[in-house]
Amino acid sequence: MSIERADVIVTSPGRNFVTLKITTSDGVVGWGDATLNGRELAVASYLGDHVASMLIGRDEDRIEDTWQYLYRGPYWRRGPVTMAAIAAVDMALWDIKAKKAGVPLYQLLGGASRSGIRAYAHASGTDYQALANAITGYQELGFTAVRVQTGVPGLGQVYGVSAAGPGVRYDYEPAKRAADGSAATAPTEESWDTAGYLAHMPGVFERIRADFGTGLRILHDGHHRMSPIEAARFAKDIEPYKLFWLEDCTPGEDQTALRLVRQHSTTPLAIGEVFNSVYDYQTLITERLIDYVRSAVTHTGGITAMKKLLDFAAIYGIRSGIHGPTDISPIGMAAALHLDLAIHNFGIQEYMPHNEQTLEVFQTSFTFDDGFLHPGEQPGLGVELDEDAAAAFEYTKAYLPVNRLTDGTVHDW
């Protein structure tokens, strides 16, 4: 058998997704996620214009060889567009292999290492009371871990914080379209004040511990907005509240910047959702500068590459915290869950449920029960795309926002 077709499907059931469909000569179909939020068409073009024709006639069982062929062959390596395209191919080939074997994918990765996958939810609010209501709601759903984000006094909309009121589903989509729902022409701009944030957040964590006790696992995302010395001071300031992790406290491009944070604090650190290669982690892992790997399977070369990255991290006692918001399609989420279930050094899994429209397009077999996820026992990844449903949702251009400091300077996320 061999690969007969490779088709790229772009759909937008509330947000934009890029999916690769690979079909073998005997009719087995594999699905891969290639979504790159805010830059979807760049990956769709890479796949459709350059990769698809390279796959025709290749042996679908030669997953490692195909990965290396796509990574090394074009000369231009790494980068989010290239690695998302490779990831889609890799997921689809693993999906096909597991379907041919008649087993869920995790069985081909060594079998289950646990019975379920602990998940964390996104709890946020423009003020503390809204945040506390969100935390309570997630606890009632069975979550034992929550990422907490809140508004900062004096600022308007803050990235990662839902402005919805209590009881309203948190379905925050940072990539924004025009106000009337049509295609965006440029990113929106949000204001940011690091000093205000650093003064405000420790008090929020203090109140959470007072109200919810020490049993709740608290996570927080700094969205790369602190300088290394600011991040070091912040990590030290919040030590009394024993966070599960502080994520993306400073821009990760300079891996050595995490040395300063590590020297000053014992707060666990997570980073990597904007990374796309094991080389982005080399110093961080070998010097034990982080505690959790935050990459997405979709953006880091797929299952083949993520398994190697997490095995490398395991040598140094570093655990997984795979990126999993709803700008990862259900296909990419399923790939993460199969890895989560199989690897030894699992830490925790990010989980935002997809909206009803998305689940009309992507039929899933993974489940959530009392705080834990499971990929299910369906052969392959356990996700199938309904092409007729996908065709009903046309792509609409959307952009992630740009942050500016109060003096007008463009700032990190």
Buried (B, 14 or more C-beta within 10 A) or exposed (E): EBBBEBBBBBBBBBBBBBBBBBBBEEEBBBBBBBBBBBBBBBBBBBBBEEBBEBBEEBEBBEBEEBBEBBBEEBEEEBEBBBBBBBBBBBBBBBBBBBBBEEBBBBBBBEEBBBEBBBBBBBBBBBEBEBBBBBBEBBBEEEBBBBBBBBBBEEBEBBBBBBBBEEEEEBBBBBBBBBEEEEEBEEBBEBBBBBEBBBEBBBEBBEBBBEEBEEEBBBBBBBBBBBBBEBBBBBBBBBEEBBBBBBBBBBBBEEBEBBBBBBEBBEBBBBBBBBBBBBEBBEBBBEBEBBBBBBBBBBBBBBBBBBBBBBEBBBEBEBBBBBBBBBBBBBBBBBBBBBBBBBBEBBBBBBBBBBBEBBBBBBBBBBEBEEBBBBBBEBBBBBBBBEEEBBEEBEBBBBBBBBBBBBEEEEBBB
